[in-house]
Structures are given as C-alpha cells and as structure tokens.
Amino acid sequence: MNLVFLCTSSLDDPLPRGRCLPIARELVTMGHQVSVLLLHHSYAHLPPSRRWQNSGGVTIGYVGQMHVQGIPGQRHYFSPLQLLRVSVQSALALAIQAWRLHPDALHVEKPQPVNGLAGLLVSRGKAALYVDYDDYEAAINRFDGAWQRWIVQGWEDHLPPLARAVSTNTRFIYDRCRHHLRIPPERLVYMPNGLTAWQCQRPPNDQVRALRAALGLTDYPTVIYLGHMSTLAHGVDLLLEAFAMLLRSLPSARLLMVGDGDERSMLQSHANRLGIGSAILWTARVPPSATRAYLSLADCSVDPVYDTPVMRSRSPLKIFESLGVGVPVVTGDVGDRREMLADGTAGLLVRPGCARSLADGLLHILSDPSLQRDISRRSQEQAVAYRWEHLVQRWITMYENQGSG
C-alpha cells in the first residue's frame, strides 16, 4: 500500500520522531510505500535541500510552517490573523503534496485543524482516512483565547468519527473515542508508544562514565528528568517540590533536568525559591542520539504526574526510553503507567499529585542498589513487549479489518 502520514510538527518533536517515523519504517520493511509530510518551526529558513529526505526507506517532506515559530523555549507566537493565514496555507500545502503522492491511505497524526483539513480534502478522492489520536490536545495546550480551544476541541470531537479507523496511544483516549465520540470498537485500535531495537541497547559503560564525569555527577546519587519543561502537561513543579523533600533525607542527591520549554525560567526561579537550585543541573535539549547515554548515567528517572485528564491521555516516551536502557523510573499511578511498568514490577508507582509520595519513591530507589538492579532487569524484560516490530502488527490489522488497500 501507498501510505501518507500528515503531521503538524517536525522531527524535533516527540510525536513525529518517537511514533510516526518508527511506525513508518516498520511498514516499509513489510513492503509498504510510506511518506511522512511535516510542518517545520522555521520553514522559510529551511534550505530546500533539507525539505525532502529519506530515512530508512521513508520519504520525509517538510511542506509548510508550523503554528508557532522556533523550538521550545525560544518560540514566537503568531497573532490571530497571522495564525489563520499560516494554518490555511499549511493545510493546503499538506493536501497538495499528499494528493500528488496518490496514497491508498492517509493518516492524520493528531486530529487537529491543519492536518485534519488536509486529510479531509484528500480523502474525498480514493484515499482511506485514518486518525492516530495522540494526546488530549484541547486539555494539554495553553490557548490565548477560548475560541482557539473551541476549534481544537471541535476537531478532536468531530474528525475521528469520520475516519475509517482510529488508533489511540492510551486507553484513556480509546475510552473517550468509544464512549464520548461513539466510535464502535471494531474501528478502534489501541497502540501504545514503543521502542526501536537501538533504544533497547545500553550505551558503552565508558561513554556513560565519561558523560557523568563531564557533568560533575560522578559522586552523587542522580535523578534525571528528560522532557518538556511544563507544569500543565508534565508536572515539573511537583517534581521540584518532591526533590526539595528528598534533599532533607539525602543531601547528596542531584537532579539532572534535560530539556526545554516556555516555562523553564519560571521553574528555575521556583527551584531557587525552594532553596534547591544548587542541587539541580539544567541542560538544554539533547539530540535523540544522546538520550540513551543521559538516561543511563542516572540512578533513576522520573515522570511526575497529577491525576488529571491531561496526564491520563499521555503515553510518555521517557518511560519507554527508561525501560529500554534499564533505568528504574518513578512515576504516578495514572493512566496506562501501571500497565507500562508491568503492574509496578518494572518501575516504581507512587500516589499521583503527592510530592511526599514522589519523594519517598525516589529515596527508596536511590537508597537500595539491590532494588535498582532488580528493577533494571525487569525494565529491560518489559521493554521487549513494546518493540515497534511487535506493535506494528496492530496497525496492519487495522488496515485488514477495514479493508484498506
């Protein structure tokens, strides 16, 4: 089959890089022709030579401007009129390029206005329309006005029922589609995020030791947070409060914060108010090729969460990446996390939204090397179930059940 994925962001962002592209590569190995059409955060300055490329047999094309300019932490936002113009132009660009590829099936990656409109335009021909529903964007995003939330909510509510089938990365979104959007179960597929074979290999020990020494963490029990610096979608404020409590019991502990985001400066100020700034090392975002080494240098990783629809709708890549390299992860018992961590045997589950519980969980891991080794072993065993070559069969079954191609 000739398949086209429609994305509203670039490979710098988690969804295209950590979900769309690995799925597309697996489909190529099975004999399918796959193209991924993307938008870029600085499209006007992207050299023409970089707008089209090939990755593992997948054709990748940047065709228009994202709804924001710049990478997280350095973003500039359009005015309402500018946003409308950019959105229409990018939707048409996605539609035109998709139409030229003559696909048998289109995948709208997140039911959003820009790629949703493009998908509807092209699917009026012979292409079958599918939606990959990832995250609850109407709840996750910060909006300048209620009208923006209303538009996003409208596409999330009305596009999936129009699709031939819908894949979801969490059971929360699956249940939302099943009960709120009234999509029958035969048109729904639960497909969590996953891991490549490369992500399931620990980097060489000398590389990890060198990185730990370069960061000045050789003699310190280290917790790593890797991801977006956000309080709404990721609960980083909860982590800072928990780490302040942890330091009272384990003053030598260090927190490595890897990533960026619009709230980074605010969170750094909050850490200083808590009196823990000297125990935290903030780094910028690191390239995907360095993620394994950064995770591997830590004694445990952390995914701080509240029990909210936002957190229930997420399938955090940081948890899967931690499983892949055998680094114990501490997170709240929300959404699919218990399932991801094999009922809490491949990681440590704590009470969500409770800084005290999160701090106790971190202390428990950091204070018990035997527990660290046990969870590390079980983590890597659990990672096998989330390898993309196993998960992609659910994608193929979705086509077969709906008669696509």
C-alpha positions in Angstrom: 0.0 0.0 0.0 1.0 3.6 -0.5 0.6 5.4 2.8 0.9 9.0 3.8 1.2 10.4 7.3 0.1 14.1 7.9 1.9 15.8 10.8 1.7 19.3 12.2 5.2 19.5 13.6 8.8 18.5 12.8 11.1 15.6 13.7 12.3 17.8 16.5 9.1 17.0 18.3 8.3 13.7 20.1 5.3 12.6 18.1 6.8 12.5 14.6 10.2 11.4 15.9 9.1 8.9 18.5 5.9 7.5 17.0 5.2 8.3 13.3 8.7 7.7 11.9 9.3 4.4 13.7 5.9 3.1 12.6 6.6 4.2 9.1 10.0 2.5 9.0 8.4 -0.8 10.2 5.8 -0.5 7.5 8.5 -0.1 4.8 10.2 -3.3 6.0 6.9 -5.0 5.4 6.8 -3.8 1.8 4.6 -0.7 2.0 5.5 2.7 0.5 5.3 5.3 3.2 5.7 9.1 3.1 5.6 11.4 6.2 4.6 15.0 5.5 5.6 17.5 8.1 5.5 21.2 9.1 8.6 23.0 10.3 9.1 25.5 13.1 11.1 27.8 10.8 10.0 26.7 7.3 11.0 29.9 5.5 14.6 29.5 6.7 14.8 25.8 6.0 17.1 25.2 3.0 15.4 23.5 0.0 17.9 20.7 0.2 16.6 19.7 3.7 12.9 19.9 2.9 12.9 16.4 1.3 14.9 13.5 2.6 14.8 9.7 3.0 15.1 7.9 6.3 15.1 4.1 6.4 13.2 4.0 3.2 10.6 6.5 4.4 10.1 9.7 2.3 10.1 12.7 4.6 8.9 16.0 3.3 8.6 19.4 5.1 5.9 21.3 3.2 4.9 24.3 5.4 5.1 26.4 8.6 4.0 25.1 12.0 1.5 27.1 14.1 4.5 28.5 16.1 7.9 29.7 15.2 11.1 28.3 16.9 11.9 25.4 19.1 10.5 25.0 22.7 12.0 27.7 24.9 12.6 30.0 22.0 9.2 30.1 20.5 7.4 33.1 18.9 3.6 33.0 18.5 1.6 34.4 15.6 -1.2 36.9 16.0 -4.7 35.5 15.4 -4.8 36.8 11.8 -1.3 35.5 11.1 -2.2 32.2 12.7 -5.2 31.9 10.4 -3.2 32.7 7.3 -0.4 30.2 8.3 -2.9 27.5 9.1 -4.7 27.7 5.8 -1.5 27.9 3.8 0.0 24.8 5.6 -3.3 22.8 5.3 -3.3 23.4 1.6 0.4 22.6 1.3 -0.2 19.3 3.1 -3.2 18.5 1.0 -1.4 19.3 -2.3 1.7 17.2 -1.6 -0.4 14.3 -0.2 -2.6 14.4 -3.4 0.5 14.3 -5.6 1.6 11.1 -3.8 -1.6 9.2 -4.8 -2.0 7.4 -1.4 -4.2 4.4 -0.7 -4.5 5.6 2.9 -3.9 8.8 4.8 -3.1 9.0 8.5 -3.9 12.3 10.3 -1.4 12.3 13.2 -3.4 14.0 15.9 -6.9 15.2 15.0 -6.0 18.9 14.6 -7.4 21.6 12.3 -4.4 21.9 9.8 -3.7 18.3 9.1 -7.4 17.4 9.7 -8.5 19.7 6.9 -5.8 18.4 4.6 -6.8 14.8 5.3 -10.5 15.6 4.6 -9.6 17.3 1.3 -7.5 14.5 0.0 -9.7 11.6 1.3 -12.6 12.9 -0.8 -10.7 11.1 -3.6 -9.9 7.4 -3.3 -7.7 7.6 -0.2 -9.0 6.0 3.0 -8.8 8.3 6.0 -7.3 7.1 9.3 -6.7 9.1 12.5 -4.0 8.4 15.0 -5.3 10.1 18.2 -2.3 11.0 20.3 -2.8 13.2 23.5 -5.8 15.2 24.5 -4.7 18.5 22.9 -7.8 20.6 24.0 -6.7 20.0 27.6 -2.9 20.0 27.2 -2.3 23.1 25.2 -2.3 26.7 26.5 -4.6 28.9 24.4 -4.7 32.7 24.1 -8.5 32.7 23.8 -11.4 30.4 24.4 -12.1 30.4 20.6 -8.8 28.6 20.0 -9.7 25.8 22.5 -13.1 25.6 20.9 -11.7 25.0 17.5 -9.2 22.4 18.7 -11.9 20.6 20.7 -14.2 20.6 17.7 -11.6 18.8 15.5 -10.9 16.3 18.3 -14.6 15.6 18.7 -15.7 15.5 15.0 -12.8 14.3 12.9 -12.2 10.8 14.5 -15.8 9.6 13.8 -15.3 10.4 10.1 -12.2 8.2 9.8 -12.3 4.6 8.6 -10.5 3.6 11.8 -8.8 5.4 14.8 -5.6 4.3 16.6 -5.0 5.6 20.1 -1.9 5.6 22.2 -3.6 5.4 25.6 -6.6 3.6 27.0 -8.0 7.0 28.2 -8.2 8.2 24.6 -9.6 4.8 23.5 -12.4 5.1 26.1 -13.0 8.7 25.1 -13.5 7.6 21.4 -15.6 4.6 22.4 -18.0 6.3 24.9 -17.8 10.0 24.2 -17.4 10.0 20.4 -19.5 6.8 20.0 -16.9 5.1 17.7 -17.6 1.4 17.6 -14.8 -0.9 18.9 -14.3 -2.6 15.6 -13.0 0.8 14.3 -10.7 1.4 17.2 -7.1 0.1 17.8 -5.1 0.6 20.9 -1.4 1.1 20.0 0.9 2.5 22.7 4.1 4.2 22.0 7.1 1.9 21.6 10.9 1.4 21.2 13.3 0.6 18.4 15.9 -2.1 18.8 18.6 0.6 19.1 16.7 2.2 22.0 16.9 -1.1 23.8 20.7 -1.2 23.9 22.6 0.4 26.7 25.5 2.6 25.6 29.0 1.6 26.4 29.9 2.0 30.1 33.0 4.1 29.4 30.8 6.6 27.4 28.3 6.8 30.3 31.1 7.3 32.9 32.7 10.0 30.8 29.4 11.9 30.4 28.6 11.6 34.1 32.1 13.0 34.9 31.7 15.8 32.4 28.5 16.8 34.1 30.1 16.7 37.6 27.8 13.9 38.8 30.3 11.1 39.5 29.9 11.0 43.2 26.2 11.9 43.5 23.0 9.8 43.5 21.3 11.2 40.4 17.7 11.5 39.3 17.0 12.5 35.7 14.0 14.3 34.2 14.1 14.2 30.4 11.4 16.1 28.5 9.4 19.2 28.2 9.6 21.8 30.9 5.9 22.2 31.7 3.6 22.2 34.6 0.3 21.6 32.8 1.4 18.5 30.7 4.3 17.2 32.7 4.0 18.2 36.4 7.6 19.5 36.7 6.5 21.8 39.6 5.5 18.6 41.5 9.0 17.2 40.9 10.7 20.2 42.3 8.7 20.1 45.4 9.4 16.4 45.8 13.1 16.9 45.2 13.2 19.5 47.9 11.8 16.9 50.4 14.2 14.3 49.1 17.2 16.5 49.9 16.3 16.6 53.5 16.8 12.9 53.7 19.6 12.6 51.1 21.5 15.8 50.8 24.0 14.4 48.3 21.2 13.8 45.7 21.3 15.6 42.4 18.6 16.3 39.8 19.5 16.4 36.2 16.9 18.4 34.1 17.3 17.7 30.4 15.0 19.6 28.0 13.5 23.0 27.4 10.2 24.7 27.3 8.4 28.0 27.7 8.2 27.6 31.5 11.8 26.7 32.1 12.8 30.1 33.5 9.8 30.1 35.8 10.6 26.6 37.0 14.3 27.6 37.7 13.0 30.5 39.8 10.7 28.2 41.6 13.7 25.9 42.4 15.7 28.8 43.7 12.8 29.8 46.0 12.7 26.2 47.3 16.4 26.5 48.1 17.4 23.6 45.8 18.9 25.4 42.9 22.5 24.3 43.7 21.5 20.6 43.6 19.9 20.9 40.1 21.8 20.8 36.8 19.8 22.2 33.9 20.8 21.3 30.4 19.3 22.2 27.1 17.6 19.7 24.9 19.9 16.9 23.7 19.8 15.2 20.3 17.9 11.8 20.2 21.3 10.1 19.7 22.4 11.2 23.2 19.2 10.3 25.0 20.3 6.8 26.0 23.6 8.0 27.5 21.9 10.7 29.5 19.3 8.3 30.9 22.0 5.6 31.6 24.1 7.9 33.7 21.3 8.3 36.2 20.3 6.0 39.1 16.6 6.6 38.3 14.4 8.6 36.0 11.2 10.4 37.0 7.9 11.1 35.3 6.0 13.5 37.7 2.2 13.4 37.2 -1.1 14.6 38.6 -4.3 12.6 38.2 -5.9 14.7 35.5 -7.2 14.0 32.0 -4.1 15.6 30.6 -1.9 13.0 32.4 -4.2 10.1 31.7 -4.1 10.8 28.0 -0.3 10.7 27.7 1.9 7.8 26.8 5.3 9.2 27.9 8.3 8.4 25.7 10.5 9.0 28.7 9.1 5.9 30.4 9.7 3.7 27.3 13.2 5.0 26.9 13.9 4.3 30.5 12.7 0.8 30.1 14.9 0.3 27.1 18.1 1.1 28.9 17.1 -0.5 32.2 16.9 2.7 34.3 14.3 2.5 37.1 11.6 5.0 36.6 9.4 6.5 39.4 6.0 7.8 38.3 2.4 8.3 39.5 -0.2 5.5 39.1 -2.2 7.3 36.4 -3.5 6.2 33.0 -1.5 3.4 31.4 1.6 3.7 33.6 0.8 0.7 35.7 0.5 -1.4 32.5 3.7 0.1 31.1 5.6 -0.9 34.2 4.2 -4.4 34.4 2.0 -3.7 37.4 4.8 -1.9 39.2 7.5 -4.5 38.9 9.4 -2.8 36.1 9.3 0.6 37.8 8.1 2.3 41.0 4.5 3.6 41.1 3.6 6.3 43.7 0.5 8.3 44.5 -0.1 10.9 41.8 0.0 14.6 42.7 1.6 13.9 46.0 5.1 15.4 46.4 5.7 13.4 49.6 4.9 10.1 47.9 7.1 11.0 44.9 10.0 12.0 47.2 9.7 8.7 49.2 9.7 6.7 46.0 12.9 8.4 44.8 14.5 7.9 48.1 13.5 4.2 48.1 15.2 3.7 44.7 18.3 5.7 45.4 18.9 4.1 48.8 18.7 0.5 47.6 21.2 -0.7 45.0 19.7 -4.2 45.1 16.3 -2.8 44.2 17.8 -0.7 41.4 19.4 -3.8 39.9 16.2 -5.8 40.2 14.0 -3.2 38.6 16.7 -2.6 35.9 16.5 -6.2 34.8 12.7 -6.3 34.8 12.6 -3.0 32.9 14.6 -4.4 30.0 12.4 -7.5 30.0 9.3 -5.4 29.8 10.8 -3.3 27.0 10.6 -6.3 24.7 6.8 -6.1 24.7 7.0 -2.5 23.4 9.3 -3.1 20.5 7.8 -1.5 17.3 8.3 -4.6 15.3 5.7 -6.3 17.6 3.3 -3.3 17.9 3.1 -2.5 14.2 1.1 -5.7 13.6 -1.8 -3.9 15.3 -1.5 -1.2 12.6 -1.6 -3.8 9.9 -4.7 -5.5 11.5 -6.4 -2.1 11.4 -6.0 -2.0 7.6 -7.1 -5.6 7.2 -10.2 -5.2 9.4 -11.3 -2.1 7.5 -10.5 -3.4 4.0 -8.0 -0.6 3.1 -5.9 -1.2 0.1 
